[in-house]
Amino acid sequence: MATYEQIRSDVRSSTGKTMQNCWIAHVKELNGLAPKAAANRKSLNERVKPCPDNMRPLIEASMRRLGLIK
């Protein structure tokens, strides 16, 4: 399974944009993958920084390239 750093690096190399770990975790959750629980997360039921709608396709494309989703 690809790491958050691999996903961030892949998106950065293909688009030049930098992704946040919380965005990657949100997209993983939306695609049925279990993200790791962050030690500093305040609530398991609420996201402080959900992934912006315009960044989701970039993260999902990277996840497809890395074999996380189809």
N, CA, C and O atoms as a Tinker XYZ file with bonds, in Angstrom:
   280  protein
     1  N      0.846000   -1.181000    0.000000    73     2
     2  CA     0.000000    0.000000    0.000000    64     1     3
     3  C      0.889000    1.242000    0.000000    63     2     4     5
     4  O      1.896000    1.305000    0.706000    81     3
     5  N      0.506000    2.201000   -0.786000    73     3     6
     6  CA     1.270000    3.445000   -0.897000    64     5     7
     7  C      1.138000    4.272000    0.377000    63     6     8     9
     8  O      0.089000    4.283000    1.022000    81     7
     9  N      2.204000    4.952000    0.722000    73     7    10
    10  CA     2.201000    5.803000    1.904000    64     9    11
    11  C      1.685000    7.196000    1.539000    63    10    12    13
    12  O      1.568000    7.543000    0.364000    81    11
    13  N      1.387000    7.965000    2.547000    73    11    14
    14  CA     0.924000    9.338000    2.332000    64    13    15
    15  C      2.014000   10.133000    1.613000    63    14    16    17
    16  O      1.713000   10.950000    0.742000    81    15
    17  N      3.278000    9.900000    1.971000    73    15    18
    18  CA     4.389000   10.611000    1.335000    64    17    19
    19  C      4.480000   10.254000   -0.146000    63    18    20    21
    20  O      4.753000   11.124000   -0.974000    81    19
    21  N      4.256000    8.996000   -0.487000    73    19    22
    22  CA     4.293000    8.588000   -1.891000    64    21    23
    23  C      3.166000    9.257000   -2.678000    63    22    24    25
    24  O      3.368000    9.686000   -3.814000    81    23
    25  N      1.996000    9.343000   -2.081000    73    23    26
    26  CA     0.866000   10.000000   -2.745000    64    25    27
    27  C      1.162000   11.483000   -2.918000    63    26    28    29
    28  O      0.962000   12.034000   -4.000000    81    27
    29  N      1.640000   12.135000   -1.851000    73    27    30
    30  CA     1.982000   13.568000   -1.940000    64    29    31
    31  C      3.035000   13.810000   -3.004000    63    30    32    33
    32  O      2.917000   14.750000   -3.791000    81    31
    33  N      4.063000   12.973000   -3.037000    73    31    34
    34  CA     5.145000   13.114000   -4.007000    64    33    35
    35  C      4.643000   12.901000   -5.431000    63    34    36    37
    36  O      5.047000   13.622000   -6.344000    81    35
    37  N      3.775000   11.926000   -5.627000    73    35    38
    38  CA     3.230000   11.650000   -6.956000    64    37    39
    39  C      2.385000   12.819000   -7.457000    63    38    40    41
    40  O      2.507000   13.220000   -8.614000    81    39
    41  N      1.537000   13.361000   -6.601000    73    39    42
    42  CA     0.701000   14.501000   -6.997000    64    41    43
    43  C      1.588000   15.712000   -7.283000    63    42    44    45
    44  O      1.362000   16.435000   -8.254000    81    43
    45  N      2.587000   15.931000   -6.446000    73    43    46
    46  CA     3.484000   17.078000   -6.631000    64    45    47
    47  C      4.241000   16.966000   -7.954000    63    46    48    49
    48  O      4.403000   17.960000   -8.662000    81    47
    49  N      4.708000   15.754000   -8.291000    73    47    50
    50  CA     5.479000   15.601000   -9.529000    64    49    51
    51  C      4.602000   15.709000  -10.773000    63    50    52    53
    52  O      5.071000   16.155000  -11.820000    81    51
    53  N      3.332000   15.305000  -10.671000    73    51    54
    54  CA     2.470000   15.353000  -11.855000    64    53    55
    55  C      1.727000   16.674000  -12.018000    63    54    56    57
    56  O      1.385000   17.048000  -13.140000    81    55
    57  N      1.471000   17.391000  -10.921000    73    55    58
    58  CA     0.680000   18.618000  -11.020000    64    57    59
    59  C      1.378000   19.856000  -10.465000    63    58    60    61
    60  O      1.004000   20.983000  -10.790000    81    59
    61  N      2.389000   19.646000   -9.628000    73    59    62
    62  CA     3.059000   20.777000   -8.993000    64    61    63
    63  C      2.340000   21.287000   -7.763000    63    62    64    65
    64  O      2.763000   22.278000   -7.168000    81    63
    65  N      1.267000   20.633000   -7.373000    73    63    66
    66  CA     0.502000   21.055000   -6.192000    64    65    67
    67  C      0.882000   20.195000   -4.993000    63    66    68    69
    68  O      1.236000   19.026000   -5.144000    81    67
    69  N      0.805000   20.778000   -3.807000    73    67    70
    70  CA     1.130000   20.076000   -2.577000    64    69    71
    71  C     -0.154000   19.704000   -1.843000    63    70    72    73
    72  O     -1.028000   20.546000   -1.636000    81    71
    73  N     -0.259000   18.439000   -1.452000    73    71    74
    74  CA    -1.437000   17.931000   -0.752000    64    73    75
    75  C     -1.155000   17.828000    0.741000    63    74    76    77
    76  O     -0.011000   17.642000    1.157000    81    75
    77  N     -2.197000   17.950000    1.528000    73    75    78
    78  CA    -2.080000   17.790000    2.974000    64    77    79
    79  C     -2.479000   16.362000    3.348000    63    78    80    81
    80  O     -3.319000   15.755000    2.683000    81    79
    81  N     -1.878000   15.829000    4.410000    73    79    82
    82  CA    -2.210000   14.477000    4.852000    64    81    83
    83  C     -3.689000   14.332000    5.182000    63    82    84    85
    84  O     -4.284000   13.289000    4.911000    81    83
    85  N     -4.281000   15.360000    5.759000    73    83    86
    86  CA    -5.696000   15.278000    6.126000    64    85    87
    87  C     -6.575000   15.165000    4.880000    63    86    88    89
    88  O     -7.623000   14.521000    4.926000    81    87
    89  N     -6.171000   15.774000    3.782000    73    87    90
    90  CA    -6.919000   15.658000    2.532000    64    89    91
    91  C     -6.819000   14.237000    1.998000    63    90    92    93
    92  O     -7.813000   13.665000    1.550000    81    91
    93  N     -5.611000   13.666000    2.048000    73    91    94
    94  CA    -5.413000   12.296000    1.566000    64    93    95
    95  C     -6.235000   11.334000    2.412000    63    94    96    97
    96  O     -6.868000   10.429000    1.869000    81    95
    97  N     -6.237000   11.509000    3.716000    73    95    98
    98  CA    -7.017000   10.650000    4.603000    64    97    99
    99  C     -8.507000   10.764000    4.284000    63    98   100   101
   100  O     -9.216000    9.758000    4.287000    81    99
   101  N     -8.984000   11.966000    4.012000    73    99   102
   102  CA   -10.390000   12.173000    3.689000    64   101   103
   103  C    -10.753000   11.449000    2.391000    63   102   104   105
   104  O    -11.796000   10.799000    2.321000    81   103
   105  N     -9.910000   11.554000    1.367000    73   103   106
   106  CA   -10.169000   10.894000    0.088000    64   105   107
   107  C    -10.111000    9.379000    0.251000    63   106   108   109
   108  O    -10.909000    8.664000   -0.356000    81   107
   109  N     -9.175000    8.878000    1.065000    73   107   110
   110  CA    -9.119000    7.443000    1.318000    64   109   111
   111  C    -10.429000    6.981000    1.953000    63   110   112   113
   112  O    -10.981000    5.949000    1.571000    81   111
   113  N    -10.912000    7.737000    2.909000    73   111   114
   114  CA   -12.165000    7.403000    3.596000    64   113   115
   115  C    -13.344000    7.424000    2.621000    63   114   116   117
   116  O    -14.214000    6.555000    2.679000    81   115
   117  N    -13.375000    8.410000    1.729000    73   115   118
   118  CA   -14.456000    8.511000    0.749000    64   117   119
   119  C    -14.448000    7.346000   -0.236000    63   118   120   121
   120  O    -15.487000    7.001000   -0.799000    81   119
   121  N    -13.276000    6.736000   -0.447000    73   119   122
   122  CA   -13.143000    5.617000   -1.371000    64   121   123
   123  C    -13.162000    4.264000   -0.667000    63   122   124   125
   124  O    -12.811000    3.249000   -1.269000    81   123
   125  N    -13.561000    4.241000    0.583000    73   123   126
   126  CA   -13.725000    2.987000    1.304000    64   125   127
   127  C    -12.452000    2.395000    1.870000    63   126   128   129
   128  O    -12.454000    1.241000    2.297000    81   127
   129  N    -11.364000    3.149000    1.885000    73   127   130
   130  CA   -10.114000    2.683000    2.480000    64   129   131
   131  C    -10.025000    3.207000    3.904000    63   130   132   133
   132  O    -10.517000    4.295000    4.204000    81   131
   133  N     -9.408000    2.445000    4.766000    73   131   134
   134  CA    -9.292000    2.846000    6.167000    64   133   135
   135  C     -8.040000    3.695000    6.359000    63   134   136   137
   136  O     -6.927000    3.173000    6.295000    81   135
   137  N     -8.205000    5.000000    6.594000    73   135   138
   138  CA    -7.025000    5.827000    6.855000    64   137   139
   139  C     -6.503000    5.572000    8.265000    63   138   140   141
   140  O     -7.232000    5.101000    9.138000    81   139
   141  N     -5.239000    5.889000    8.467000    73   139   142
   142  CA    -4.669000    5.763000    9.803000    64   141   143
   143  C     -5.258000    6.837000   10.701000    63   142   144   145
   144  O     -5.560000    7.940000   10.245000    81   143
   145  N     -5.421000    6.517000   11.970000    73   143   146
   146  CA    -5.924000    7.500000   12.931000    64   145   147
   147  C     -4.777000    8.392000   13.371000    63   146   148   149
   148  O     -3.793000    7.913000   13.934000    81   147
   149  N     -4.899000    9.671000   13.121000    73   147   150
   150  CA    -3.863000   10.622000   13.518000    64   149   151
   151  C     -3.881000   10.823000   15.026000    63   150   152   153
   152  O     -4.943000   10.893000   15.645000    81   151
   153  N     -2.714000   10.913000   15.595000    73   151   154
   154  CA    -2.604000   11.083000   17.044000    64   153   155
   155  C     -3.176000   12.414000   17.510000    63   154   156   157
   156  O     -3.656000   12.528000   18.638000    81   155
   157  N     -3.124000   13.426000   16.637000    73   155   158
   158  CA    -3.593000   14.758000   17.038000    64   157   159
   159  C     -5.025000   15.040000   16.588000    63   158   160   161
   160  O     -5.482000   16.179000   16.690000    81   159
   161  N     -5.738000   14.038000   16.098000    73   159   162
   162  CA    -7.101000   14.255000   15.634000    64   161   163
   163  C     -8.027000   14.463000   16.830000    63   162   164   165
   164  O     -8.044000   13.664000   17.766000    81   163
   165  N     -8.781000   15.530000   16.781000    73   163   166
   166  CA    -9.628000   15.900000   17.915000    64   165   167
   167  C    -10.891000   15.048000   18.000000    63   166   168   169
   168  O    -11.309000   14.671000   19.095000    81   167
   169  N    -11.502000   14.741000   16.858000    73   167   170
   170  CA   -12.739000   13.973000   16.845000    64   169   171
   171  C    -12.697000   12.965000   15.709000    63   170   172   173
   172  O    -12.292000   13.298000   14.595000    81   171
   173  N    -13.116000   11.733000   15.985000    73   171   174
   174  CA   -13.138000   10.706000   14.947000    64   173   175
   175  C    -14.310000   10.884000   13.990000    63   174   176   177
   176  O    -14.300000   10.326000   12.893000    81   175
   177  N    -15.308000   11.647000   14.387000    73   175   178
   178  CA   -16.514000   11.808000   13.582000    64   177   179
   179  C    -16.555000   13.103000   12.780000    63   178   180   181
   180  O    -17.462000   13.297000   11.972000    81   179
   181  N    -15.605000   13.975000   12.987000    73   179   182
   182  CA   -15.647000   15.286000   12.344000    64   181   183
   183  C    -14.283000   15.636000   11.754000    63   182   184   185
   184  O    -13.248000   15.384000   12.370000    81   183
   185  N    -14.291000   16.214000   10.566000    73   183   186
   186  CA   -13.048000   16.633000    9.909000    64   185   187
   187  C    -12.919000   18.146000   10.011000    63   186   188   189
   188  O    -13.837000   18.881000    9.648000    81   187
   189  N    -11.785000   18.602000   10.500000    73   187   190
   190  CA   -11.524000   20.034000   10.600000    64   189   191
   191  C    -11.185000   20.580000    9.219000    63   190   192   193
   192  O    -11.628000   21.669000    8.854000    81   191
   193  N    -10.386000   19.816000    8.436000    73   191   194
   194  CA    -9.977000   20.240000    7.104000    64   193   195
   195  C    -10.346000   19.156000    6.084000    63   194   196   197
   196  O     -9.492000   18.349000    5.716000    81   195
   197  N    -11.576000   19.125000    5.630000    73   195   198
   198  CA   -11.913000   18.158000    4.589000    64   197   199
   199  C    -11.217000   18.517000    3.279000    63   198   200   201
   200  O    -10.822000   19.664000    3.068000    81   199
   201  N    -11.074000   17.533000    2.413000    73   199   202
   202  CA   -10.402000   17.755000    1.137000    64   201   203
   203  C    -11.252000   18.676000    0.264000    63   202   204   205
   204  O    -12.449000   18.435000    0.102000    81   203
   205  N    -10.658000   19.722000   -0.297000    73   203   206
   206  CA   -11.405000   20.597000   -1.211000    64   205   207
   207  C    -11.833000   19.811000   -2.455000    63   206   208   209
   208  O    -11.120000   18.915000   -2.906000    81   207
   209  N    -12.979000   20.149000   -2.991000    73   207   210
   210  CA   -13.529000   19.427000   -4.142000    64   209   211
   211  C    -12.592000   19.443000   -5.346000    63   210   212   213
   212  O    -12.561000   18.476000   -6.107000    81   211
   213  N    -11.831000   20.515000   -5.533000    73   211   214
   214  CA   -10.950000   20.585000   -6.702000    64   213   215
   215  C     -9.672000   19.762000   -6.534000    63   214   216   217
   216  O     -8.973000   19.524000   -7.519000    81   215
   217  N     -9.349000   19.322000   -5.322000    73   215   218
   218  CA    -8.151000   18.520000   -5.081000    64   217   219
   219  C     -8.445000   17.021000   -5.085000    63   218   220   221
   220  O     -7.540000   16.213000   -5.293000    81   219
   221  N     -9.689000   16.653000   -4.859000    73   219   222
   222  CA   -10.042000   15.238000   -4.777000    64   221   223
   223  C     -9.680000   14.462000   -6.047000    63   222   224   225
   224  O     -9.103000   13.381000   -5.934000    81   223
   225  N     -9.992000   14.962000   -7.257000    73   223   226
   226  CA    -9.617000   14.198000   -8.458000    64   225   227
   227  C     -8.108000   14.004000   -8.606000    63   226   228   229
   228  O     -7.669000   12.984000   -9.138000    81   227
   229  N     -7.312000   14.962000   -8.146000    73   227   230
   230  CA    -5.856000   14.841000   -8.237000    64   229   231
   231  C     -5.349000   13.724000   -7.335000    63   230   232   233
   232  O     -4.486000   12.939000   -7.727000    81   231
   233  N     -5.894000   13.662000   -6.125000    73   231   234
   234  CA    -5.491000   12.620000   -5.175000    64   233   235
   235  C     -5.970000   11.259000   -5.659000    63   234   236   237
   236  O     -5.231000   10.279000   -5.581000    81   235
   237  N     -7.205000   11.190000   -6.161000    73   235   238
   238  CA    -7.731000    9.914000   -6.648000    64   237   239
   239  C     -6.939000    9.416000   -7.853000    63   238   240   241
   240  O     -6.712000    8.213000   -7.978000    81   239
   241  N     -6.513000   10.312000   -8.742000    73   239   242
   242  CA    -5.705000    9.912000   -9.899000    64   241   243
   243  C     -4.370000    9.327000   -9.422000    63   242   244   245
   244  O     -3.897000    8.327000   -9.961000    81   243
   245  N     -3.782000    9.945000   -8.429000    73   243   246
   246  CA    -2.529000    9.439000   -7.878000    64   245   247
   247  C     -2.742000    8.074000   -7.231000    63   246   248   249
   248  O     -1.922000    7.171000   -7.396000    81   247
   249  N     -3.832000    7.923000   -6.501000    73   247   250
   250  CA    -4.132000    6.645000   -5.867000    64   249   251
   251  C     -4.342000    5.549000   -6.907000    63   250   252   253
   252  O     -3.990000    4.394000   -6.667000    81   251
   253  N     -4.910000    5.897000   -8.052000    73   251   254
   254  CA    -5.068000    4.922000   -9.135000    64   253   255
   255  C     -3.703000    4.519000   -9.707000    63   254   256   257
   256  O     -3.442000    3.339000   -9.943000    81   255
   257  N     -2.846000    5.510000   -9.923000    73   255   258
   258  CA    -1.504000    5.229000  -10.455000    64   257   259
   259  C     -0.710000    4.345000   -9.511000    63   258   260   261
   260  O      0.081000    3.510000   -9.949000    81   259
   261  N     -0.922000    4.530000   -8.218000    73   259   262
   262  CA    -0.175000    3.762000   -7.215000    64   261   263
   263  C     -0.877000    2.452000   -6.840000    63   262   264   265
   264  O     -0.375000    1.692000   -6.012000    81   263
   265  N     -2.033000    2.193000   -7.448000    73   263   266
   266  CA    -2.715000    0.912000   -7.241000    64   265   267
   267  C     -3.566000    0.797000   -5.996000    63   266   268   269
   268  O     -3.903000   -0.314000   -5.587000    81   267
   269  N     -3.928000    1.921000   -5.376000    73   267   270
   270  CA    -4.782000    1.876000   -4.194000    64   269   271
   271  C     -6.262000    1.711000   -4.531000    63   270   272   273
   272  O     -7.000000    1.039000   -3.810000    81   271
   273  N     -6.682000    2.323000   -5.618000    73   271   274
   274  CA    -8.075000    2.210000   -6.060000    64   273   275
   275  C     -8.080000    1.914000   -7.561000    63   274   276   277
   276  O     -7.071000    2.090000   -8.244000    81   275
   277  N     -9.218000    1.467000   -8.054000    73   275   278
   278  CA    -9.343000    1.153000   -9.475000    64   277   279
   279  C     -9.972000    2.272000  -10.247000    63   278   280
   280  O    -10.148000    2.163000  -11.460000    81   279
